[in-house]
Amino acid sequence: MSPTDYSSIPTPAKCYVDFCLIPVGTGNTSVAREIAEVQKVLKASGLAYTLHSAGTTVEGSWDEVMKVVGQAHSVVHQTGAVRIQSSMRVGSRTDKSQTAEQKVKRVEDILAKDEQSS
């Protein structure tokens, strides 16, 4: 690959995205119904995901994850939201495969070991 042939650069094989989707201008302060629709899209995707109080973490191939985030936008637009803002944090790594659950467990194991030492 030549250094200037940017069109052939592949996307990462795996990634995780932590995203917070916010419908704007709906006239309602609650977004629970819209987020429930997003969760239905995520479930149908077959990707691993975790809902939390400030967003959702989705895991899979770069292309699949970005596609499902786009589908989440589309399903919320279908609820009548004409504008949506999302913030995302995206992570990828090539040295090993690690799920979000494994990342959390690693920290919990360290905390448990520290508590035993106290």
N, C-alpha and C positions, 0 to 999 in steps of 0.2 A: 504494500500500500504506500503510495506516495504521500508525503506530508501534507499536500494540498488537496487530496481527494477525501474531503470531509464527508461526502455523501455515503461512503462505504463503511464508516465507523459504526460498529455494532453497539446496541444498547446493552447494559449489563444483564447477565443471565438471570440474576435474582436481585430483588430489592425489597425494602419495606417502605411504606409511606404512612406517616401519621398525618391525617388531614382533618381539618375542621371546616365544614361547609356551612355557610350562613346565608340564608335567604334574606334579601334586603327589600324593604318597602312592602312587606305583606300586611302591615297594620296589626300584627300580633307579636307580642314579645316572646311567646313560646314557639319553639321550632321542633317540638317533640314529634308531631305528625310527619313533618318533612323528613326528619332523621329516621323515623320508622320506615319510610319508603326507601331511604338509602340502604338501610339494613337488609331489606328484602332483595335489593339489587345485589348486594354483597353476598348474601346467602346463595342466590341463584348462580353467581359466578363460579362457585366452587373453590374460591381462594380462601386462604386462612385470614381471618380478621378478628379483631377484638374491639368492641365498643367500650369507650370509657367516658367519663363525665365531660370531657372537653374535646371529644372527637373520636376518631376510629383509626386503628392501625391495620393496614392491609399488607399481606405478604404474597410474593409470587414473582413471575418474570416482570421485567420492566414494562414491556408492552402490555401484558395483561393487567397489571396494576394501574397503569395510566389510562387504559381503556375503561376500567371499572370506575375510576374517579370521574371520567367524562360521562359515563352512563349515569352516575349519581347526580351530576349536574342536570342531565336531561330529564331524569325522573322528577326532580324537584321543580324544574321549569314546567313540567306537565301538571303540577299541582297548582299552577297559577303564578308562581314566583317569576317575575320578569327579569330579576337581577339576582345573581348569586356571587358571593365572594368566598373563596376558599384559601386557607393558608395551609401549606404543606411543608413537612420536613421529610426529606428522602434520604435513605441510607442504602449503600451497597458496599459489598466487600468481596474480594476475590481470594482471600487466603483460606477461608473455611465457610461452611454452610452453618448458619445458626438462626433458629427461629426467634421470634419475639418472646415466646414463652421461655425458651432456653436462656435468653438474655436476662429476663427477670429472675429466673430460678438461680442463676449464677450469683446475683446480688443477694438474694434471700439466703443462699447457702453461706455466704461470707458473714452476713448478719447473725445467722444461727451459730456459726462457729465463734464469733466475737462474744455472743451472749453466754456460751458455754465456758469461755475463758474468764469471764467476769466473776 
